[in-house]
């Protein structure tokens, strides 16, 4: 799991406030296809907001911790049923977030 400071987390939370969710986690849970999609989004955007649908059997806090561990990303926040992940991109041509 990627580690970030509380100041970096606060900056990312501020940026994430303006983002719309780009993915939904549904009753099927964390599948390989879902992981591939989030991996691609992290590589192209660095900051991803995900909606955890109420039909999922686990709490959003558990989901963000599991995704951060699997994807080597930093958990930014879990508020209600929205979670935000951050991971710096290694792709060329991607606008990097300065934290």
C-alpha positions in Angstrom: 0.0 0.0 0.0 1.3 3.4 -0.9 1.9 5.7 2.0 1.1 9.5 1.9 1.3 12.1 4.6 -1.8 13.7 6.2 -1.0 17.0 4.3 -0.9 15.1 1.0 -4.1 13.3 1.9 -5.8 16.7 2.7 -4.7 18.1 -0.7 -6.0 15.0 -2.5 -9.3 15.2 -0.6 -9.7 18.8 -1.8 -9.1 17.8 -5.4 -11.4 14.8 -5.1 -14.3 16.9 -3.9 -14.7 18.2 -7.5 -14.5 14.8 -9.1 -17.5 12.7 -10.2 -17.3 8.9 -9.5 -15.9 7.1 -12.4 -16.7 3.5 -11.3 -19.2 1.6 -9.2 -18.6 -1.5 -7.1 -21.7 -3.6 -7.1 -23.0 -6.9 -5.7 -20.4 -8.9 -7.6 -17.7 -7.3 -5.4 -14.1 -6.9 -6.4 -13.6 -8.9 -9.6 -10.6 -9.1 -12.0 -12.5 -7.0 -14.5 -13.2 -4.3 -11.8 -9.5 -4.4 -10.7 -8.4 -4.0 -14.4 -10.7 -1.0 -14.8 -9.5 0.7 -11.7 -5.9 0.0 -12.6 -6.4 1.7 -15.9 -8.1 4.7 -14.4 -5.3 5.1 -11.8 -2.7 5.0 -14.6 -4.6 7.6 -16.6 -6.0 9.9 -13.9 -4.0 9.1 -10.7 -7.0 10.0 -8.5 -10.2 7.8 -8.7 -13.5 8.2 -7.0 -15.6 5.0 -6.7 -19.2 4.6 -5.6 -19.8 1.5 -3.5 -23.4 0.4 -4.0 -25.5 -0.4 -1.0 -26.0 -4.0 -2.3 -22.3 -4.8 -1.4 -22.0 -6.9 1.7 -18.8 -5.1 3.0 -18.4 -1.6 4.3 -16.7 1.1 2.1 -13.8 1.3 4.6 -13.0 -2.3 4.1 -13.3 -1.9 0.3 -10.9 1.0 0.2 -8.3 -0.8 2.4 -8.5 -4.0 0.2 -8.3 -2.1 -3.1 -5.4 0.0 -1.8 -3.5 -3.1 -0.8 -4.2 -5.0 -4.1 -3.5 -2.0 -6.4 -0.6 -0.5 -4.4 -2.5 2.8 -4.1 -3.1 5.2 -1.2 -6.5 5.3 0.4 -7.5 9.0 0.4 -10.9 8.9 1.9 -14.1 6.9 2.5 -17.1 9.0 3.1 -20.5 7.4 3.0 -20.5 5.1 0.0 -17.9 7.0 -1.9 -14.2 6.1 -1.8 -11.1 7.8 -3.3 -7.8 6.1 -4.2 -4.6 7.8 -5.4 -1.5 6.3 -7.1 1.1 8.3 -9.1 1.0 7.2 -12.8 4.1 5.9 -14.6 2.6 6.6 -18.0 4.1 9.3 -20.2 1.8 12.2 -21.2 -0.4 11.9 -18.1 -1.0 15.2 -16.2 0.5 14.4 -12.8 -1.1 15.7 -9.6 1.4 17.7 -7.5 1.0 16.8 -3.9 
